[in-house]
Amino acid sequence: MNCFTTPWGEFELTRFPEDPRERLRAWDAADEYLLRHLKGIDGEPVELAGTVVAVGDRWGALVTALAAHRPVQITDSYLGQRATSANLARNGIEADAVRLLSTRDTPPDRIDVLLVRVPKSLALLEDQLHRLAPGIHPGTIVVGTGMVTEIHTSTLKLFERIIGPTRTSLAVKKARLIFCTPDPALAPSASPWPTSYALPGDLGAASGLTVTNHAGIFCAERLDIGTRFFLRNLPRRHGREHVVDLGCGNGVVGTAAALANPQAELTFIDESFQAVASAEATFGANVHGDTKAEFLAGDALSAVPAGTVDLVLNNPPFHSHQATTDATAWRMFTGSHRALRPGGELWVIGNRHLGYHVKLRRLFGNCRTVTSDPKFVILRAVRN
C-alpha cells in the first residue's frame, strides 16, 4: 500500500486486486500534476462546482482525492472500478460520495468540470469525447492529464475537433496537462464506434464471421496474428459443456467455439466494459439458435463457481496500463484451475518468450504444446 500526498490530504491507495509481488503505485505524476493545478498550487484554483466528471481515472486516485466534490468516475476498467471502491472504503469515504459509471453507461446530461486521464487508446478517447460532448456547455472547465509519452499531436487534435480550442502545459515530472475551451459552434456528432469487419475464409469455425469492435479494443481494426493462429487451432469438441472465453476481447474466439459446438454453453469474460460489449455484439451477429451465452465484466474467473467449467480459452495480456507484468496471466491461470472440473482443459496462446509453460506446469502439474510457430505457442493444461 502507498500513501498518495495531495493538496486535499493524504490517501492510502492500492491497485486491484492487491498483489504483494507487485510494487506498482495506484497513481503517477500525471494525477499529481492535475490535482495541484485544480487546487491552484501554481496559479489560480479551479472552482469545482456543479457536476465534476473524471474520465479514465485508472485506480481511483483522482476521485478519492476529490470525493468531497462528489465526482462522477467513468472508466472502461472493471478492475479500476473495484480499486476505486476499495480505496474509498480504505480512506473512510462513503461509497456514495463518488458515482461509478462504466464507458457503456449514459454519461451525465450536464458536465461542469471534465477531467480526462488520457487513455492508451486514441480510439477510446475519441469515443468518450463524442459521448460526453452533449453534456458540455460553454462554461465547462475541461482539463486533461497524462504522461508526456501518452499525449501526442493526434490527442490534442481530437480535443480540438470534438470540444474546442486546445493547448498544453509545460511538462512537470514528465507529465503534461491539456486545457480545452468548449466551442459552442461545434455541434455534437455521433461517435464512429463501434466498427465491424468480416473475417477471411481460412480461420476454421470463425471463417467469414462479422466481428464488432467498440473503441479501445486490442486490434480493433483488424484481427491480430496471435488470434488468427489460435482460431486455426482451436480444440474440436462436441456435446454439452461449459466453455469460457477468458479475456474475450471482441469475443471472436468464444463465438467460433459456439459455432463449432452448438451444444456448448459460453461465458465471455473481460475486465474491459468495451470488450464485453464487443463480444456480445459479435456473438449476437453470428450465432443463431439455442446456444446459451453469458457476458461478464470481471476479475478473471472470480465470478465463476469452482468446478463448473469444461474448457477455458485464454489469450492473456502481459501488461496492465503502462506496466509490463505477468500478474494478470497468473490470476487467469489460477482462476482457471479453480473453475475447471476434473479433466477440464485450459488452452492458452502466448508469445513463445513469455514462458507460460513453466507457470502452467507448476500450477496444473502438466502442460503440453499443442502447436507453435516462430512467434506463438498454444499450450494445453488439464485439471487433475
C-alpha positions in Angstrom: 0.0 0.0 0.0 1.2 3.5 -0.8 0.4 6.9 0.6 -0.7 9.5 -2.0 0.0 13.0 -0.8 -2.3 15.6 -2.4 -3.4 19.1 -1.7 -6.6 17.6 -0.3 -4.8 15.4 2.1 -3.0 12.0 2.2 -4.7 8.8 1.0 -3.8 5.2 1.2 -4.2 3.7 -2.3 -3.7 0.4 -3.9 -4.5 -1.2 -7.3 -7.0 -4.0 -7.5 -6.5 -6.8 -6.9 -3.7 -6.3 -4.4 -0.6 -8.3 -5.2 2.2 -8.3 -2.7 4.6 -9.4 -5.5 3.9 -6.2 -7.4 5.1 -2.7 -6.2 3.0 -0.7 -8.7 1.5 2.6 -7.4 -2.1 3.4 -7.9 -1.2 6.9 -9.2 1.5 8.7 -11.1 2.9 12.2 -11.8 0.0 13.0 -14.2 -2.5 12.5 -11.4 -0.3 14.6 -9.1 0.0 17.4 -11.6 -3.7 17.6 -12.3 -4.6 17.8 -8.6 -2.0 20.5 -7.9 -3.5 22.5 -10.8 -7.0 22.1 -9.6 -6.0 23.3 -6.1 -4.2 26.3 -7.6 -0.8 25.4 -6.2 1.0 27.1 -9.1 -1.8 29.6 -10.1 -5.5 30.2 -9.6 -7.6 27.4 -8.2 -10.3 25.8 -10.3 -13.8 26.1 -9.0 -15.1 22.5 -8.6 -18.7 23.4 -8.6 -21.6 21.5 -10.2 -21.1 18.1 -11.8 -17.5 17.0 -11.8 -16.7 14.1 -14.1 -13.4 12.2 -14.1 -12.9 10.0 -17.2 -10.2 7.3 -17.3 -9.2 7.6 -13.6 -7.2 4.4 -13.6 -7.3 3.3 -9.9 -9.5 6.0 -8.4 -6.7 8.3 -7.3 -8.4 11.4 -8.7 -11.9 10.8 -7.4 -10.7 9.6 -4.0 -8.8 12.9 -3.5 -11.8 14.9 -4.9 -14.5 12.9 -3.1 -15.7 16.0 -1.2 -16.9 17.4 -4.5 -19.0 14.2 -5.2 -17.5 13.5 -8.6 -18.6 11.0 -11.3 -16.0 8.5 -12.4 -16.2 7.0 -15.9 -13.9 4.1 -16.6 -13.6 1.2 -19.1 -11.8 -0.9 -16.4 -13.7 -3.3 -14.1 -10.5 -3.6 -12.0 -10.2 0.2 -11.9 -13.7 0.5 -10.7 -13.2 -2.1 -8.0 -10.0 -0.4 -6.9 -11.9 2.9 -6.6 -14.5 1.3 -4.4 -11.8 -0.3 -2.2 -9.7 2.9 -2.0 -12.8 5.0 -0.9 -13.5 2.5 1.8 -9.9 2.3 2.9 -9.8 6.1 3.4 -13.1 6.2 5.3 -15.0 7.8 2.4 -18.7 6.9 2.0 -19.3 4.8 -1.1 -22.0 7.2 -2.5 -19.5 10.1 -2.4 -18.5 9.0 -5.9 -20.8 7.9 -8.7 -19.2 5.0 -10.6 -20.1 4.6 -14.3 -18.6 2.4 -17.0 -17.8 3.7 -20.5 -21.0 1.9 -21.6 -23.3 3.8 -19.2 -25.0 7.0 -20.2 -22.9 10.0 -19.0 -24.4 12.9 -17.1 -26.6 15.3 -19.0 -24.7 18.3 -17.8 -20.9 18.4 -17.1 -19.5 21.5 -15.4 -15.9 20.2 -14.8 -14.5 17.5 -17.1 -11.2 15.8 -16.1 -9.7 13.4 -18.6 -7.0 11.0 -17.9 -5.7 10.3 -21.4 -6.1 6.6 -22.2 -3.6 4.5 -24.1 -6.2 4.1 -26.9 -6.8 7.1 -29.1 -10.0 5.4 -30.3 -11.3 5.2 -26.8 -10.6 8.8 -26.2 -12.4 9.7 -29.4 -15.4 7.7 -28.5 -15.6 9.1 -24.9 -15.3 12.7 -26.0 -18.1 12.2 -28.5 -20.3 10.6 -25.8 -19.5 13.4 -23.3 -19.8 16.4 -25.7 -23.6 16.8 -25.4 -23.2 17.4 -21.7 -20.5 20.1 -22.2 -21.6 23.8 -22.2 -19.6 27.0 -22.8 -18.8 27.3 -19.1 -17.5 23.8 -18.7 -13.9 23.5 -17.5 -12.0 20.8 -19.4 -8.6 19.7 -18.2 -6.8 16.6 -19.4 -3.7 14.9 -18.0 -1.2 12.3 -19.0 2.4 11.5 -19.2 4.4 13.1 -22.0 4.6 9.8 -23.8 0.8 9.5 -23.8 0.0 12.9 -25.2 0.6 13.4 -28.9 -0.5 15.8 -31.6 -3.3 13.5 -32.5 -4.5 13.6 -28.9 -4.8 17.4 -29.0 -6.4 17.4 -32.4 -9.2 15.1 -31.0 -9.9 17.5 -28.2 -9.9 20.4 -30.6 -12.1 18.7 -33.2 -14.8 17.5 -30.7 -14.8 20.1 -27.9 -12.8 23.2 -28.9 -9.5 25.1 -28.9 -6.8 23.2 -27.1 -3.4 23.9 -25.6 -0.9 22.1 -23.4 1.1 23.0 -20.3 4.8 22.7 -19.7 6.0 19.3 -18.7 6.4 18.6 -15.0 7.9 15.2 -13.9 7.3 14.0 -17.4 3.6 14.8 -17.2 1.5 17.4 -19.0 -1.9 19.0 -18.7 -4.3 19.7 -21.6 -6.5 22.7 -21.5 -9.6 22.8 -23.7 -12.1 25.6 -24.2 -15.6 24.4 -25.3 -16.6 25.9 -28.6 -20.4 26.3 -28.8 -20.2 26.4 -32.6 -19.2 22.8 -32.7 -22.3 20.7 -33.0 -22.1 17.4 -31.1 -21.6 14.5 -33.5 -22.0 10.7 -33.2 -19.1 8.5 -32.4 -17.8 6.5 -35.3 -17.6 3.5 -32.9 -18.4 0.6 -32.9 -17.0 -0.7 -36.2 -17.4 -4.1 -37.9 -15.5 -6.2 -40.4 -15.7 -9.7 -41.9 -13.1 -12.3 -41.2 -11.3 -14.2 -44.1 -12.3 -17.7 -45.0 -9.2 -19.6 -43.7 -10.0 -19.5 -39.9 -11.9 -22.7 -39.2 -15.2 -22.1 -37.5 -14.5 -18.4 -37.4 -14.3 -18.1 -41.2 -16.5 -15.3 -42.6 -17.7 -14.1 -39.2 -18.7 -10.5 -38.7 -16.6 -9.0 -35.9 -17.8 -6.0 -33.9 -15.3 -3.8 -32.0 -16.2 -1.0 -29.7 -13.5 1.7 -29.2 -10.4 0.7 -27.2 -10.4 -3.0 -28.1 -7.0 -4.5 -28.9 -6.5 -4.6 -32.7 -10.0 -3.1 -33.2 -9.5 -2.5 -36.9 -8.1 -6.0 -37.9 -7.6 -9.4 -36.4 -4.2 -9.7 -34.7 -1.9 -12.5 -35.8 -2.0 -14.3 -32.5 -5.8 -14.7 -32.5 -5.6 -15.8 -36.1 -3.2 -18.6 -35.1 -5.5 -19.6 -32.1 -8.6 -19.7 -34.3 -6.9 -22.1 -36.8 -6.0 -24.4 -33.9 -9.0 -24.4 -31.5 -9.9 -27.7 -29.9 -12.5 -29.8 -31.7 -15.1 -30.7 -29.1 -18.8 -31.8 -29.1 -21.6 -32.2 -26.6 -22.9 -30.2 -23.7 -20.1 -28.4 -22.0 -19.3 -25.0 -20.4 -16.7 -23.0 -22.3 -15.2 -19.8 -21.1 -13.6 -17.2 -23.4 -11.3 -15.6 -20.8 -10.0 -12.1 -21.7 -12.5 -12.3 -24.5 -11.8 -9.0 -26.3 -14.2 -8.8 -29.2 -15.4 -12.4 -28.5 -14.3 -14.0 -31.8 -12.7 -17.0 -30.1 -15.7 -17.8 -28.0 -18.0 -17.2 -30.9 -16.0 -19.7 -33.0 -16.2 -22.2 -30.2 -20.0 -21.8 -30.1 -20.4 -22.3 -33.8 -18.1 -25.4 -33.7 -20.2 -26.9 -30.9 -23.8 -25.5 -30.8 -24.5 -27.6 -27.6 -21.9 -25.7 -25.6 -22.8 -23.0 -23.1 -20.5 -20.0 -23.4 -19.2 -17.4 -20.8 -17.4 -14.4 -22.1 -15.2 -12.5 -19.5 -13.1 -9.4 -19.8 -12.1 -6.6 -17.4 -12.9 -4.1 -20.1 -16.5 -3.0 -20.4 -15.9 -2.1 -24.0 -14.6 -5.6 -24.7 -17.7 -7.3 -23.1 -20.0 -5.1 -25.2 -18.0 -6.1 -28.3 -18.1 -9.8 -27.5 -21.9 -9.6 -27.0 -22.3 -7.9 -30.4 -20.0 -10.3 -32.2 -21.8 -13.3 -30.7 -25.3 -11.9 -31.5 -24.4 -11.2 -35.1 -23.1 -14.7 -35.8 -24.7 -17.3 -33.5 -28.4 -18.1 -34.2 -30.2 -20.8 -32.3 -30.4 -22.0 -28.7 -26.7 -21.6 -27.8 -26.6 -20.0 -24.3 -24.1 -17.3 -23.6 -23.3 -15.0 -20.6 -21.2 -11.8 -20.8 -19.4 -10.6 -17.7 -17.1 -7.7 -16.8 -15.0 -9.2 -14.1 -11.7 -10.1 -12.5 -10.5 -13.3 -14.3 -12.8 -16.2 -13.3 -13.6 -14.9 -9.8 -17.4 -14.8 -10.6 -17.5 -18.3 -12.0 -18.3 -21.1 -9.4 -15.5 -23.6 -8.8 -15.5 -26.8 -10.7 -18.2 -25.8 -13.2 -16.1 -25.3 -16.4 -15.0 -27.8 -19.1 -12.8 -25.6 -21.3 -11.1 -22.3 -20.9 -9.8 -20.5 -23.9 -7.3 -17.8 -23.0 -5.0 -15.2 -24.7 -3.7 -13.4 -21.6 -2.4 -9.8 -21.7 1.1 -9.2 -20.4 0.6 -5.6 -19.4 -1.6 -3.6 -17.1 -2.0 0.0 -18.4 1.6 1.0 -19.0 3.2 -1.6 -16.8 4.5 -4.9 -18.1 3.6 -7.7 -15.7 2.6 -11.3 -15.6 0.3 -10.8 -12.7 -2.8 -10.8 -14.9 -1.8 -14.0 -16.6 -1.1 -15.7 -13.3 -4.5 -14.7 -12.0 -6.2 -16.0 -15.1 -4.3 -19.4 -14.8 -5.1 -19.8 -11.1 -8.7 -18.8 -11.6 -8.9 -21.4 -14.4 -7.5 -24.1 -12.2 -10.2 -23.3 -9.6 -13.1 -23.1 -12.1 -12.3 -26.2 -14.2 -13.9 -29.5 -13.4 -11.5 -32.5 -13.1 -10.5 -33.3 -16.6 -11.3 -29.8 -17.8 -8.8 -28.1 -20.0 -7.1 -24.7 -20.2 -5.9 -23.7 -23.7 -3.5 -20.7 -23.7 -1.9 -18.9 -26.6 1.0 -16.6 -25.9 4.3 -15.3 -27.3 6.9 -18.0 -27.1 9.3 -15.9 -25.0 6.8 -15.5 -22.1 7.4 -19.0 -20.8 3.8 -19.7 -19.7 4.5 -23.4 -19.8 6.6 -23.1 -16.6 3.7 -21.5 -14.7 1.2 -23.9 -16.0 3.3 -27.0 -15.1 3.8 -25.5 -11.6 0.0 -25.0 -11.2 -1.6 -27.9 -13.0 1.2 -30.4 -12.8 1.2 -30.8 -16.5 1.4 -28.8 -19.7 1.9 -29.8 -23.3 2.4 -27.8 -26.5 -0.5 -28.2 -28.9 1.3 -26.4 -31.8 3.6 -23.5 -32.3 5.1 -21.2 -34.9 8.2 -19.0 -34.7 6.3 -16.3 -32.7 3.4 -18.1 -30.8 2.8 -21.2 -28.9 -0.5 -22.8 -27.9 -0.4 -24.7 -24.6 -2.9 -27.2 -23.0 -3.1 -27.9 -19.3 -5.5 -30.4 -17.8 -7.1 -30.1 -14.3 -6.4 -33.3 -12.4 
